[in-house]
Amino acid sequence: MTSNLRLRILSAVVMAAVALGATWIGGWPFRLLAVAAGLAIFTEWTTICGIASRRVAFLVYLVLVGIPLLLVLIGIPAGVVLLALLSMFLLGLATPGPAGQSRWGAGGILYVVLPVVSMSMVRGDGMPGLVGILFLFAVVWGTDIFAYFVGRAVGGPKLAPAISPGKTWSGAVGGAICGVAAGIVVLAVAGTRLGWAFVAIALVLSVLSQIGDLFESWIKRRFGIKDSSSFIPGHGGVMDRLDGLVTAAIGLYVIGWLVSGAETPAAGLFGN
């Protein structure tokens, strides 16, 4: 085992322990962790697209992203937070600056806040939220880990060579199968009444996770960088680690919203 692989494993274990601990507690500790991750992603996003180098612009977008994040942290209802997010997004688009700055700045607000809102609302304070977040983690982590190992072991045609040359169709399929299996195992252990609907939901989340991974790869290729930052030893940046979780969390929130509403999205899915 190489020293870099050992560092990656150690970092992953520490991050998983922190995430699972906050998830188990729920409430404001979980929201605090989600907001802290969102601010780290915001810092990396604005650095990548050049906004961070313009102090005034950075501070403006920090305020715009900070307002809805603060509302999430103090437990304001989802409807109010989403209305504030829409307002901040529109203000971000209207903020003057060099060509493309407003689009990237406003896009960053959505990229940061939507998954924070989604995970915070799904987790909530009850047992259904705990099961829902653990299910989400299992699908995303299972997809990410097994896509890497299956892709390396099997190889074959590239998934999106223009965006991420290392990813293969075999890795994508293998990751999806293992991600679905991991999610179903979590639900079975939690005593959730299983059905094909959960298999479909897990598959959708796995696909969304891989789309999120490709989207972040596209951003990095667009700006000519390898990692979003060097914040996490052996892994790169927070965006590099949470790219799949960002999109999958939004997907799970939307599904839960359709089933049982914006304020209690986990109740209808995992409340049995």
N, C-alpha and C positions, 0 to 999 in steps of 0.2 A: 504494500500500500504506500503510495507516494505521500510526501508531506502535505501537498496541496489537497489531496483527497481527504487526508485525516483532518485538515483544517476545515474543509467543507462539511464533513460529517459533524465535527464538534460544533460549528456554528449552527448547523441545522438542528441539532439536538437542543441547544440553548434556546433558539428561536421557538421551536415547537413547545418546549417546556413553558416559556413565558406566555405564548398564545393559549395553550391549553389551560394554564392556571387562571388567566383572566377570563377565559370562556367558562370555566367551572364556577367562578364567583359570579359572573354576570354583572348587571347593573352598571353603575358608573365606572368601576375598574375596567370593564370590557370596553365601554365607550371611550374611556381615556386612552386605552391602547389603540383603538381604531383611529381616534383623532390624531394621536402621535404618529402613527403610520401614515396617515393622510398628509400631515405637515411635512414628513420626510419625503414623500412622493412629490409634493408641491415644490420643495426645494430642488429636487433632482429635475423635475419637468422644466422649471423656469431656468435652470442652469443649462440644460440641453438646448433649449430653443433660444437662448440668449437674453432672456428677460432679466435674469439675476444680475447681469453686468450693468444694467441700467437701474440705478438705485431707486429713483422715483417710481418707475414702472413696477419694479419688484414690490415696493411698499404698497402701491395701489392694489395690486393683485393679491398681496398678502391679506389686506383688509377685506377684499371681496371674498376670498376663500375662507377667511377666519370667522366671518359673521355666521354663516350657516354651520360651520364646525362647532362654534361655541354653543349654538342652539342645540346641536346634537348632544354635546357634552352635558348640558344641564337638563336634558331630558324633555325638551319641548316636543309636542306632537309632530308626527311626520308631515302632516299637511302644511303646517306653518313652516317647517324647515324647507320643504320642497318649493313653497312659494318664495321664500327668501332666496333659495338657490337660483330659481328662475330670474329673479330680480338682479342678483349679482352677476349672473351670466350675461344678461342684456347690458348691464353697465360695463362689463368687461369687453363686450363687443364694441361699445361706444367709446371706449378709452382711446384717445389719440396716441399715435406712436408710429414707428417705422412700418413699412409694408409687411403685413402678415402678423405683426405683434399682437394685435387685438384678437385675431382668430386663435392663435396659439395660447394666449393668456386666458381667454374665455373657455377654450377647450380644456385647458388644465383645470379650471374650476369644476367643470363637470366630471372630469376624470378622477379628481380627488374626492369630491364630496359625495357623489352618487354611491360609490361602494361603501363609504363610511356610514351613510344613512341606511343603506341596505343591510349591512351586517348588524348595526345597532338595533334596527327594528326587528330583524329576524331573531336575534338573541333575546331581547327583552329581559324579563326577570324570572320567567318560569321554566319548567322542565321541557315543554315543547321547543322553546328557543334553544336550550342547551343541546337537545338532540338534533335540531336543525343545523346549528353551526358545526357540530361534530360531523354530521353527514356531509356538509359542504366541504369541510377540511379534508375528509377522507377521499371524496371524489377528486378534488383538485390535487391533493398531494399524491394520490395513487396514480392519477393521470400523468403528472409531471415526472415522477420517479420512473414509472415503467415505460413511458414513452422514450426516455433517455436510454434505458438499458435494452429494451426490445429493439429500438432503432440501431443501436450499436451492434447488437448480436445478429440481427437479421439483415439490416441494410435494405437495399433495393431502391426503387424510384424515389426521387426527392419530392417532398410535399410542396414546398414553395421556394425553389432555388434562388429566385430573385430577391427574396426577403430574408430567408434564413437557410443557407445552404446545408446546414447540418441535419435538418429535420427530414424524416422520411415518412412515407405512407405507412410502412410497417410499424414505425414508432407511434404514429397517430392512432392506428387501429389498436395496437397492443395497449397503449396508454388508456384509450377509451374503455376497453374491456376490463382492465384492471381497476380503473377508476370507478366504474359501475359496480364491480364486485366489492370494492372497499366500502363504498357507500351503503350497499345492501347489508354487509356484515355489521356495520355500525348500527343500522336500524334493527337488525335481528337481535343484537346484544342489548339494545335499549328496550326491546319488547314491543316495538312498533308493529302493527298489523301490516304485513307485507302484501304487495300486489304489483301487477305489471306497470301501474302508474309510476311507482317509485323507480323502476328500471328505466322508464322513459325519461323521468325527470333527471336521474343521474346521468343518462346519456346526453341530454341537452346541456347539463352543466359541464360535462367533460368536453363537449365540443366548444362551448363558450370559453372554457378555460384555455383551450388550444388556440382559439381565435385571439384571445387576449394576449397570449404569448407572441403570436405572429404580429399583432398590432404594435406591441412594444419593440419587437425586432425591426419593424418597418420604421418606426420613429428613430431608432438608433442608426439605422442605415441612412435615413434621410439626412441626419446631421453628422454622419461620419464618425460615430463613436462605437466602442466595443461594449462598455458597461455604462449603466446610468450613473454610477459613482463607485467609490471603493469603500463604502461605509461598512459593509458586512464582510469580514475576512473570508476569503475563498469563494465568495458568491457574487461580489459586485455591489450593486445598490439595492435599495428597498424596492424600486420599480422592477428590477430584475427578478426578485423573489416573489413579488405579489402580482405580477402581470396577469397571470391566469385567475387569481382570486378576485381581482377587480371586476372582471366581466362576469364570472360565475356568480359572485355575490349579488350583482344586480339582477341576473337572471332568476336566482332563487327568490329574491324579494318580489319581483314582478309576478312570478307564479303564485307565491303565497298571498300577495295582494289580491289577485284574481279569485283566490279560493276563500279567503277570510278577511280581507280588508287591509288597508295600509298600516294600521296601528298594531295589528296582531297577526302578521303574515304566517307565523309558525303554527298558530293554534289549529287551523284547519288541516294542515298537512301532517303535523307530528303530535297532535293533541289526543291521540287515542290511548 
